[in-house]
């Protein structure tokens, strides 16, 4: 499982011209699932994301987590497993099929919601989404469970 974590002042997902989800201060997570991922990957990643200390404390030091600042989270499925070694057109042979990725994506969102104590905003799996954000920092972290 792979995620790109961005600390944001706000973020939203628009589908067909309509805003599906939006958040204020918090984290935008672009989530990719590969064939080998399991619930263990979900559990590890949820624990890391919820406790990741990337928000400033009163001294301006990144020492607070999403839970500490009572921030929001938006999780959107993304094509993060592109292979680009051969040729110039990416392929997604490492990305999990829908029957694997959809349940793991939903499990991740549900468990992250439990971990941070509030509903997680989402995109729509497989939709043509427009993701808008105001990166705060900028703080952007790539994280893999493998």
N, C-alpha and C positions, 0 to 999 in steps of 0.2 A: 504494500500500500504506500502510496506517495502523496504528499500534500505540499502545496505552496501556501504558507501562512503569511498573511499581510495584516499588520496592525493598521486599522483604519479609523478615521473620524466618522465616516459613513460609507455605506455600500448598498447596492441594490442589484436585483436581477430583473430584467424586463424580457417578456416573451410576447411576441406578436403585438408590440406597442403598449402592452399593459405591464405595470410593475407587479411582479409576483411576490417579491419579498424585499424588505429593506431593513437596515439596522443603523443605529448610531454608533457611538464609540465601541470598538471591540475588534473582532478578528473576522476577516474574510478568509475562508479556507477553500482552495481549489483541490479537489480530492480525486485521485486516480486509483483504480483498482486493477490488479493484475491477476492472472489465472491462479497463482499459487497462494493468494491471500486467504486468510481464515478469520474466524472470530478472535483468535489470539492477536492478530495484527490490529484489529479494531480496538481491543482492550488496551493494548500498549499505546496506540496512537492517541486515544481519548485521554488516557492518563497524562501523557506528555503535553498535549495541547492545553488541557485544563490547568495544568500547573506551570506552564512555560512562563517564566518571569521576564516579560518584555514590555511591561508598562512602568512608567516612571513612578518612583516614590516621591516623598516631599523634598528630597535632596536632588531630584533629577536623575537618579540612578535607576536603571531598569531592574527593579527588584519586586515588582508586583505581577501577579498572574491575572488572567481573565476573571477568575473567581474573586480575587481580591478587589478588583476595581468594579465588580458587578457589571462587566461589559457584556455585549451581545455577540452572537456568532451567526454568520451566514456561511453555509456549506453548499458548494456547488460542485457537481460532478464535472470533471474535465478530462480532456484527452492528454494526460501527462505521460503516457507510456509510448510516445512516438519513437519509432526506430528510424534513424536518418543516416546510418552507416553507408548503405548502398544507395546510390542515386540521389536525386533531389526531391523526390516525392516521399513524404513520411508514410510509414506503414504502422499499423497498430496491432501487430501480431502478439505482443506481450499483454495487451489490454484484455481484461476479462470479458467474457461474453455476458450478455444481459442477465442470463439466469444466475450468474455468480455475482456480478457487480451490483445489480439493483438491491438484492437483499443485504449485502454488506454495506452499501451506501446508506440504506435505511437504518440498519443496525448502528452504524457510526453516528448518524444524526440523533437517534433516540438515546444512545448512551452518553453522547456529549451533552445533550439536553439535561439528562439526569445529573451529570457531573458538575455542570455550572449552575444548576438550579433554575433554569429558565428555558423557554421554548427556543429551539434553534431554527432560524430562518433557512429556507432551502431554495434551490433552483428546481428545475424539473428535468429528471433524468432523460437524456436523449433529445431534449428540445433545443432549438436554435435560440440560445440565450445571449442577451447583451448584458454584460456585467460592468457596472460602473462603480468606481471607488475613489475615495480620497485617502491615499496612503499617508499614514501618520509616522513621520520619522525622517526618511522612510525606513520602515522595518519590514523586511521580507526574508523569510526563512524557508528553505526547502528541507523536508524531512522524509526519510524513508524508513519503513519498518524492517526491511531486510538489510 
